[in-house]
Amino acid sequence: MKWAIPVAVLSVAGLVPVWLYTPGAAHEGEINEAAAPPVTQEQQAAPQTTTPQATAPKTSGSAAPKTTQQQTQQQAQNRTVPGPAVNTSEGTVQVQVTLQGTKIVDVKALRAPNSNPTRMALPLLRESALKAQSADIDTVSGATATSDGYKQSLQAALDNAK
């Protein structure tokens, strides 16, 4: 009995930090495709918008300057529009769409729940959006909440791009 009070006090003192703990943004268990995106064949073939050419290559003929000029125009047409963060029952979903003119050339998940269904659904949702060229895409079975949040964020980004 004489140990009951010290044991209770120490137990409470040990649990207080656990009760007060709140994870930071890096520990929320979210996926961020934009932080370390995998390089796909499409991305390798697409012109890069972040690396402007300082000088045009010197070649004979008029074909090369037109090609360089066309690439520069394409780079200028590419724009990236983030969608809003959408809270779902599984977590927050936010996407970013890259447009070339009115064509969707890339969609990345800026935030998504870090779960097996979501990890499997994100590539399917991206592929569907690129194929449909809109946010009117099918829901991925098993990742309904993530799919709905993805579609809402994508539609809002497309609306903001207009």
C-alpha positions, 0 to 999 in steps of 0.5 A: 500500500505504501507504494501505491501513491508513488507508482500512480504518480510516476505512471501518470508522469510517464503518460503525460508526454504520450498524451501531449505528443502531436506528430509533425508534418513529416510524420503524418503518414502522407505521400508526396509525389512531388518531393521525389517523383519517379522519372517516367518515359513521358517525363524524359521525352517532355521538355523541361520548364525549369531549365532555360537554354542560355544559348541556341546551338550553332548549326547550319540551315534553318531547321534547328532554330525553329526547333529551338524556338518551338521548344521554347514556346512549348516550355512557355505554354506549360503551367502547373496549377495546384488543387486545394487540399481535400479532407477525406475520411482517410486523410488529406488529398491534394493534387497538382496538374501540369497543363500544356495549353489545354492538354493535361500532361501530368498530374502529381499527388502533393498529399495523400494518405500513406496506405496500401490502397492509396499507394496502389490507386494513385498511379491508376488515378493519374493514368485515368486523368491523363487518358480522360483529359479531365477529372471525370475518372472512375473511382478505384475500388478499395480507395474510394475516399482517396479517389473522391478527394483526388477527383475534387482536387483535380477538378478545382485545379482545372477550374483554376487553370481556366 
